Amino acid sequence: MDSPDVLAWRDGHIEALDQTVLPHQVRTLRIGTVDELVRAITSLAIRGAPVLGAAGALGVALAVGQGSREGWDESRLATEIGRVAAARPTAVNLGREVAAVAARIGEGPARVQAVAVTVLKRTAATSYQISARGAAYLRGVCGAGQLRVHTHCNTGTLACLGWGTALGVIRALHEAGALRHVIVDETRPLLQGARLTCWELDQLGIEHQLACDGAAPFLISQGRADAVVVGADRIAANGDVANKIGTYSLALAAREAGIPFVVVAPESTIDPATPSGAAIPIEQRADEEVTVPAAPAGTRAVNLAFDITPAELVTAVVTEERLVLRGQPVIRPQAGVRR
């Protein structure tokens, strides 16, 4: 899969692969308004922290163009850009990239577009660096031989462009002949592991098995994985990790089993402004994603999209620039997002 097929900027529009209909249908959305973009993000047609960041950057360019056509004043433009930034609150990449590109609006529409497209290209390039570093670390810590890796949600091209984060590491292991197989959790909401990760692994020819989320900790306890590798939507300043619901139980199981629990994410996912996991907003999604079709009418759900894994359960955080081991600070002196 080529990254422009997942997300692209063409003729003043955003084109995005609709991830709600995969793997049974491959459909591209052509998005020309802020309303359409916000709807695509909230419905998870566009998803994955790095892709959300790139989509947010392109969303600023989209808003500038729409505002010019429709005669928006500065206040209206700021409001519409704010809607894009707030469309999903847990993933820090979305709001961060929106803010960075919005700061360039005074330089004119052409410059805004250029900066947004640069974010898109950088997102893909970053994933290759992450993939190589993570694979090298796992081969070193797990020893020689082909590895059995347990993963959660979807962290490949669809979520990150390029090769991905956690799934990029898996792909790099496969390319090096160091991967035996992958266990994929089905992953709520919308079964993104079952639908998207299995689809990507099938396209790559990587052996994999699908597991129910509730079975995952027991499978780890039975010695069926050499490592757990996941992505992240936000990493707090103290190293706590927000990721798709179900990640916390994997971390607990990995600790009990004595295997590495590795978080793979770009530097842009580390948020110095969030002191700990307690300060990360957790998205609550619609009851119907859980209750339909099985539950009786009127059943209410606790449908959290993310959970928080404490830093002490994380063996290592892998980024495009560095490896952060347990007990080491994730925030470097004068940390910031480079442009």
Secondary structure, 3 states (H helix, E strand, C coil): CCHHHHEEEECCEEEEECCCCCCCCCCEEEECCHHHHHHHHHCCCCCCHHHHHHHHHHHHHHHHHHHHHHCCCHHHHHHHHHHHHCCCCCCHHHHHHHHHHHCCHHHCHHHHHHHHHHHHHHHHHHHHHHHHHHHHHHHHHHCCCCEEEEECCCCCHHHHCCCCCHHHHHHHHHHCCCEEEEEEECCCCCCHHHHHHHHHHHHHCCCEEEECHHHHHHHHHCCCCCEEEECCCEEECCCCEEEECCHHHHHHHHHHHCCCEEEECCHHHEECCCCCHHHCCCCECCCHHHHCCCCCCCCCCCCECEEEECHHHCCEEECCCCEEECCCCCCCCCCCCCC
